[in-house]
Amino acid sequence: MDVYTPTLTEAHDWRHEMRWEIQEIIPGLWLGPYACARKKDMLKAKGITHMLCIRDQNERHLVKVLWPDDFVYGVIEVSESPLQNLIPHFPACRSFIASALHKPGTGAVFVHCNTGMSRSPAIVVAYLMMEKKMAFQEAYAVVQNRRFCMNPQEGFKLQLKEFEPIWKAQLDPHLLSTQSGSINPNGSASMFPETEYTAQQQRRKRSDRDDDEFADQSGGGHPHASSARRRDDGMEIGA
């Protein structure tokens, strides 16, 4: 598949208020903040048929599915926590975005999180890596050149970098035969080879459990309750 090269948005052309607007990353694939998901007429005018909503479970009352009769929705619940593993969600997000862009006629999809600056750009970068066969740096540059304010947190950037050799292995049958795991279409984390990021997660989880056990034995509280209760759900279609 040919790599699409967009017209670059120069830094001096970017205005601060543009972070509250949506930008077209490649034809039919739009990225921006949740505030734009509330503007039905604007979305319709741009030909958008699908919306991929990325939110924390605690944001449900803020980041809502507003127009289920007008758009096809996909919802994944991921947090902005440095412990959040995005990689298991990449295949499902790719499938949803592709289903919109490959829709007969004119399909278009709007991908958003709350601010459109960290989680949703990371998902769009992963989509370009998989669908357009781009390297991480190339895909990141394409997204940033269209939405200059995007800035995924460092944990997400590390995951995207680590995802590149994993994804390339899926494209090369010889490399795939040497891997300890493969991408599960259902997004099961256990099917991915362990990366340094996931190894760090496991070490932090073990450390949290050790701290909890110490706190229980000493009569203390639960110092890591919020990080211990994150979710790695699959996508909810039409939620």
NURO-976808 format. One line per 10 residues: their letters; for each residue y, x, z of C-alpha. Coordinates in Angstrom, 3 decimals, padded with zeros to 6 digits. Example, Ala and Ser with C-alpha at 12.3 -4.5 7.8 and 13.67 -1.06 7.14 Angstrom:
<recs>
as = -004.500 012.300 007.800  -001.060 013.670 007.140
</recs>
This chain:
<recs>
mdvytptlte = 000.000 000.000 000.000  003.427 001.325 -000.944  005.777 002.151 001.904  008.879 -000.011 001.938  012.086 002.002 002.408  014.994 -000.132 003.632  018.667 000.510 003.071  019.815 002.519 006.084  022.281 001.094 008.558  024.573 004.006 009.346
ahdwrhemrw = 025.465 004.545 012.991  029.184 004.068 012.313  028.435 000.651 010.768  026.701 -000.587 013.912  028.792 -002.781 016.202  027.996 -003.446 019.846  027.813 -007.205 019.315  025.089 -006.759 016.677  022.555 -006.327 019.472  022.854 -010.085 020.010
eiqeiipglw = 022.076 -010.769 016.349  018.825 -010.505 014.403  018.113 -007.859 011.785  015.637 -007.931 008.905  013.442 -004.834 009.266  011.470 -005.337 006.044  011.580 -008.425 003.827  010.597 -011.422 005.923  010.229 -009.539 009.237  013.141 -010.131 011.622
lgpyacarkk = 013.771 -008.567 015.024  016.243 -009.473 017.756  016.841 -011.002 021.195  015.651 -014.302 022.626  019.209 -015.671 022.439  018.731 -015.966 018.666  015.495 -017.926 019.137  017.699 -020.750 020.420  019.601 -021.013 017.115  017.327 -023.252 015.090
dmlkakgith = 019.720 -023.823 012.203  020.330 -020.099 011.772  016.590 -019.353 011.826  015.917 -022.080 009.278  018.678 -020.753 007.048  016.983 -017.346 007.011  013.665 -018.920 006.018  011.907 -018.118 009.275  008.641 -020.035 009.692  006.973 -018.142 012.580
mlcirdqner = 008.135 -016.703 015.895  006.361 -014.061 017.954  007.566 -014.396 021.544  006.982 -011.424 023.837  007.677 -012.131 027.485  006.618 -011.330 031.018  004.758 -014.116 032.798  007.707 -014.269 035.195  010.056 -014.933 032.259  008.368 -018.180 031.225
hlvkvlwpdd = 011.201 -020.272 032.652  013.768 -018.151 030.763  012.065 -017.133 027.508  010.688 -020.443 026.251  008.942 -021.927 023.257  011.748 -024.240 022.170  010.868 -025.620 018.736  007.063 -026.069 018.459  007.473 -028.774 015.808  009.617 -026.531 013.603
fvygvievse = 008.027 -023.084 013.877  004.574 -021.579 014.350  004.618 -019.666 017.639  002.617 -016.749 018.911  003.103 -015.713 022.541  001.970 -012.592 024.340  002.740 -011.910 027.973  003.523 -008.285 028.701  005.914 -006.756 031.187  008.457 -003.975 030.920
splqnliphf = 006.533 -002.088 033.610  005.706 001.575 032.926  002.115 000.582 033.733  001.966 -002.023 030.953  -000.556 -001.182 028.224  000.642 -002.535 024.865  -002.076 -001.049 022.668  -004.664 -003.840 023.144  -002.108 -006.351 021.803  -001.340 -004.502 018.567
pacrsfiasa = -004.169 -005.986 016.423  -003.391 -009.595 017.388  000.334 -009.084 016.790  -000.347 -007.497 013.427  -002.541 -010.434 012.446  000.088 -012.991 013.484  002.937 -011.231 011.669  000.808 -010.770 008.551  -000.174 -014.440 008.589  003.521 -015.318 008.346
lhkpgtgavf = 004.443 -012.784 005.676  001.391 -013.590 003.558  001.921 -017.323 003.824  001.983 -019.006 000.397  005.561 -019.646 -000.591  008.222 -018.123 001.617  006.997 -017.160 005.058  009.086 -015.128 007.497  008.648 -014.190 011.136  011.092 -013.484 013.965
vhcntgmsrs = 009.774 -011.112 016.654  011.657 -011.160 019.927  011.463 -010.313 023.602  014.298 -011.071 026.014  016.791 -008.472 024.755  015.076 -007.307 021.559  015.418 -003.663 022.572  012.105 -002.480 024.058  008.942 -004.596 023.890  009.521 -006.396 020.601
paivvaylmm = 010.685 -003.257 018.714  007.570 -001.455 019.962  005.411 -004.247 018.525  007.248 -004.084 015.188  006.820 -000.291 015.055  003.079 -000.736 015.650  002.935 -003.363 012.896  004.540 -000.983 010.381  002.164 001.796 011.410  -000.854 -000.421 010.764
ekkmafqeay = 000.259 -002.608 007.874  002.351 -000.055 005.961  000.282 002.984 007.006  003.317 004.767 008.390  003.323 007.614 010.880  004.924 006.839 014.236  008.151 008.730 013.524  008.564 007.060 010.129  007.935 003.551 011.470  010.267 004.169 014.433
avvqnrrfcm = 013.018 005.362 012.084  012.651 002.306 009.838  013.096 -000.060 012.792  015.947 001.921 014.348  017.777 002.185 011.037  017.910 -001.602 010.876  018.341 -002.344 014.599  020.230 000.631 015.935  020.183 -000.525 019.575  016.386 -000.571 019.850
npqegfklql = 015.102 001.744 022.570  011.536 001.152 023.816  010.889 002.558 027.247  009.264 005.995 027.359  005.842 004.586 028.270  005.810 002.448 025.124  006.928 005.373 022.955  004.105 007.483 024.363  001.593 004.734 023.625  002.817 004.432 020.035
kefepiwkaq = 002.501 008.196 019.564  -001.014 008.127 021.003  -001.889 005.117 018.875  -001.202 007.027 015.644  -004.391 009.169 015.660  -006.403 006.192 016.917  -005.209 004.058 014.034  -005.668 006.835 011.474  -009.258 007.169 012.639  -009.843 003.543 011.677
ldphllstqs = -008.741 004.353 008.123  -011.055 007.366 007.750  -014.802 006.500 007.979  -015.657 010.139 008.753  -013.180 010.291 011.641  -014.261 006.857 012.838  -017.855 008.030 013.253  -016.668 010.737 015.640  -014.590 008.412 017.843  -015.861 007.020 021.136
gsinpngsas = -014.399 003.597 020.435  -012.791 001.435 017.795  -010.191 -001.256 017.501  -011.523 -004.624 018.555  -009.916 -007.493 016.602  -009.771 -009.378 019.891  -007.695 -006.595 021.435  -010.116 -005.526 024.155  -008.751 -002.487 025.944  -012.280 -001.229 026.676
mfpeteytaq = -012.858 -000.711 022.940  -010.107 001.876 022.608  -010.752 005.575 023.167  -009.068 006.717 026.354  -005.658 008.223 025.724  -003.592 010.314 028.105  -001.471 007.242 028.810  -004.454 005.065 029.765  -005.848 007.930 031.805  -002.531 008.094 033.697
qqrrkrsdrd = -002.764 004.340 034.276  -006.215 004.670 035.783  -005.079 007.500 038.060  -002.103 005.419 039.242  -004.358 002.409 039.857  -006.722 004.528 041.932  -003.758 005.896 043.867  -002.494 002.349 044.475  -005.908 001.244 045.730  -006.097 004.258 048.043
ddefadqsgg = -002.632 003.415 049.422  -003.655 -000.232 049.882  -006.806 000.730 051.745  -004.776 003.031 053.986  -002.229 000.258 054.594  -005.006 -002.226 055.452  -006.607 000.207 057.870  -003.279 000.976 059.512  -002.136 -002.639 059.633  000.592 -002.102 057.017
ghphassarr = 001.630 -004.306 054.143  000.892 -004.169 050.429  003.427 -001.758 048.922  002.255 -002.136 045.304  001.714 -005.868 044.981  003.999 -006.317 041.973  002.439 -003.571 039.841  -001.112 -004.517 040.783  -000.732 -008.021 039.386  000.330 -007.436 035.789
rddgmeiga = -001.467 -009.289 032.961  -002.969 -008.051 029.703  -003.481 -011.470 028.087  -004.362 -012.156 024.508  -001.899 -014.015 022.334  -001.340 -017.714 022.852  -000.907 -019.384 019.496  001.444 -022.348 019.536  002.018 -021.982 023.290
</recs>
